[in-house]
Amino acid sequence: MSEIPGGHASMRKLLMSTLDDLSNGERKVARALMAQYPTAGLTTVVDLAEVSGVSPPTVVRFVTRLGFTGFPAFQRALVHELNSELGSPLKQYPEKGGPSALGILHETHNAFAEMLMTSYSDLPESEFKKAVKLLCDPARDIRVTGGRFSRSVSDYLVAHLRLLRPGVHGVGADDEIDRRSTVADAGASTVLVIYDYRRYTDQSLVFAERMAARGAVVCLMTDNWLSPIAKVAKVVLPVRVDSASPFDSLVASMAVTESIVAGVAERLGSAGISRLELVEGAVE
């Protein structure tokens, strides 16, 4: 078994805990690794340096800063974590699809409790604060979208943000015209919040890339493996999605979304209250 420095339970947690302490170059390596996790780290020092836009010595300093004795030890830790994680519901059925020894209610309760604990423990507070600050900026227009299942969480965020501030709109996940017009209207004052969890789609990646190319700030809500959208995102908020069933869960995603709403309400203060009064008094 590969030992992860600092006693961290996962490589992901190690990366998140050290992100703010890295140099600019080392942070580029971390972002590149998380954007193509874990495959970017399973190639060579030269390849990882190339995708990160840094020099090979910077990659070596990066893995040393994490606490590894060298790149081979770093790769062994990645391989161990990769081998312990399963992807599709079909692959998870042999392990999670049978009868529950504790009963499904108790088992799901335990799984969700652990998921929330781990997600909040891994979540970089600096990234969370950046997201809240962006969403509270009255000079910015907010656009929010999600995927096949995560659209339910993105719609939830939109519904609450619209009560607290103007300029918030949801973008249809399957509405091509809506997405195209959103890209056309985007600029440096636009913030895109996009929910994208494993089983990532090229459609969401292309949309995020085009928004970023127009100058929009991309805030990514994703899982602990990180959507490829991370490579163009300015803010990344990962959560755990593993559950007691063969299907991934959005419980942690919803919880962090609730935290964002609470953070926005707190930061806006009286401005948020005034907005809410206007909305509630608009129709008698």
N, C-alpha and C positions, 0 to 999 in steps of 0.2 A: 504493500500500500504506500502511495506517495504521501509524504508529509507536507502539508501546507504551512508555510511560516506563520508565526504569530498565533498558532492554535485556531485559525479560522476554519470553519466547517466546510467552506467551498472556495474555489478560486475566485468566483464571482464576488464573494464577500470580501476577500483580500483586495481585489482591485478597487471596489467601491470605498473601502476604508482608507486606502492610500491615495485616492484620486486627487484630493486637494493638496497633498504634500509633494506631488510630482512637479518636475520642471515642465515648461511648455512642450519641449520635445518629447519628454517621457509621457506626458498626457496624450500626445498625438498617438503614441504607440498603444496606450491603453484604449483610446477611442477606436482605433483601427481593429484592435483585437476584439473588443466587445461588439463592433459592428459586424464582424464576420466570425463570431465565436462558435466553436473553438478552432475552426479550420485555419484561420490566419496564423495561429500560434503553432500549428502542426507542420509547417513548411520549414523554412530555413531562416536564419538571422537576416540574410540578405533580402529574402522575399518579404519578410515582415517589415523590414526597414523601407522597402520600396512602396508598399501599400500605405505605410504611415507617413511617407514624405520626410523621413529623417535618415540619418546615417546609421550603418550597422553598429558602430560603437554606442550610439544612443540606445539601441535595442538592448545591448549587453548591459548598459548601466541601468536600464529599466528593470530587467529581471533581477539584477543584483539589489536594486532598491526595494524590490518586493521581498527580498530575503532568501532568494535561491542561490545556490552555489554556482550555477551556470545555466545556460540555455537548455541542456539536456534534462536537468532536474526540473526545470520549468515545464518542459514538454511532457515529462512523465506524470506530473500532477494534472495536466490537461487531459491526458489519455485516461487516467484513472477516473476523473470526473465524467468524461464523456461516456465511458463504459457503464457508469452507474446510473445514467439517465436514459429514459425511454421517451419515444416521441409520440407516435400515433395512438389513437384509442385502440386500434386492433392489436398493437404490440403490448398495450397495457392490460388487455382483457385477461390474459393468463394469470396475471398477478392480482388484478383488482376486480375481475368480473365474477368471482365465485362468492359463495355464502360468507357472511361476516361472522367471525367468532364472537365479537362483542355486541353484534346487532348494528344495523346500518345507521341508526340514529346516533348511537354513541361513537361509532367509528367516524362518521362525517363530522361530528362535533369536535373530536380530537384533531382530525385532519385540518379543519378550518382554523382552529385555535393555533395550531403549529404554523400554518401558512401565514396567518396574520402576524404572529410573533416574528417569524423569519423575515417576512417582507419589510416590516417596519424597521427591523434591526439592520437590514442591508441597505435601506433607502438613504441615499446621501442627502442630508438636511440642506446642504448648500444648493443642491439642484431643486429641491422642493421650494426653497425660498425664492429662487430665481423665477420659477414658474408662477408663484403667487404674485410676485412683483410685476411680471409681464402682464398678467391677467387683470391687474388693478390699474394699469397705466391708461388714463383716459384718452391719450393720444393714439392708442393702438386699436385696430379693429381685430376682433377675435373670430376665428373660423375653427370649427370643431368637426371631426369626422371619425368614423370607426369602421370596423369590418363586419363580417357576417354575423357574429355574435356580439362583438364589443360595441356595435353601434347602439345597443341598449344603454351602455354606460356613457357613451359620448352624448347621447340624447339627454340623459339625466344631468350631465354637466351643463349642457346648453340651457336646459330649463331653469336651473338655479342661477347661472350667471346672468341670464336675461332679467332676472328679478333684481339683481344688484348693480347692473351697469348697462349702458347702451352699447350698440355696436357688436353684438354677439349673434352669430348665425351658425346653424348646423349645415353641413354639406352632405348631400345624399351619397351614400356609399356606392349605389348602383346608378346614380344619375349622372351620365356623362356630360350633359350640357351644364349641369350645376358645377361640376368639377372644372370644366373648361373655362366657364365664366369666372369662377373663383380664382383660377390661375391668372386670367387676364386682368382681373381687378387687383391682384396682389401687389404689394410694394414693401418698402422698408418699414412701414407702420403696421404691417399685418403680422399677426401671430397665428400660426396654425397649430392646434392641439390635435394630434392624431393618435388613435388607439390602434396598436398593431401587435398581436400576440402570435405565438408560433402557429405554423401553417400560414406563414406570411405570404402575401400576394404581390405579384409584380405591379398590379394596378395601384396599390397603395404606395409602393416604392416610387414609381414614376410620378405620381401626383405630388408626393413630398419633395422629390428632387426638383420638379418644375416650380413648385412654390418657393423653394430655397433659392433657385436660380433667379427668381423675380425679386429677391431680397427679403422674403418673409422669414420670420424667426420660427423655426420648427421645434415644438415641444412634443417629445415622444413618450407615450404611455405604453410600456411593453413588458415582456416577461424577463426572467433572469437570464435567458439565452441572448436576448437583445435582437430586435428586428434589424434588418439591414438598413432601415431608415436612420439608425443611430449615426451613420456616417455623415448625414447632412443635418442632424439635429443639434441645436444649441443647448437643449435641456433634455435629459433622459431620466425617466422615473420608472425603474423596473420593479416588478413584483413577482411573487411566486404564483404559479397556476396549477401545480400538481394537486390532485384531490384524492379522495378515497375511492372515487369511481374511475372508470377508464377515460372519462372526459375531463378536459381541463376546466378549471373553475375561474370565475371572474369575481369571486368574493373579495379577494385582496385588492383587485382593481377598483371595485366599487368603494371599498373602505378608504383607499388613498384619494379617490375622487371626492369622497365626503370630507376628507381632511383639507383638500384644496379649497372646497367651497367654504369651509370654516375659516381657512386662512384668508381668503378673499374678503369674507364678511368682516373679519377682525381688522384687516388692513384698511378697508374702505371706510369703516366707522360710520360717521354721520352721513357721508355721501351715499353709502349703501342704504341707510335707513330712509333718506330722502327719496332715493330711486324707488324703493319698495313702496313707500307711501303713494308715489305717483302711479305706479302700476296697479296697486290695489284700489286706488280711487278713480281709475280711468273708466271703469264700467260699474255703475250702481245697479 
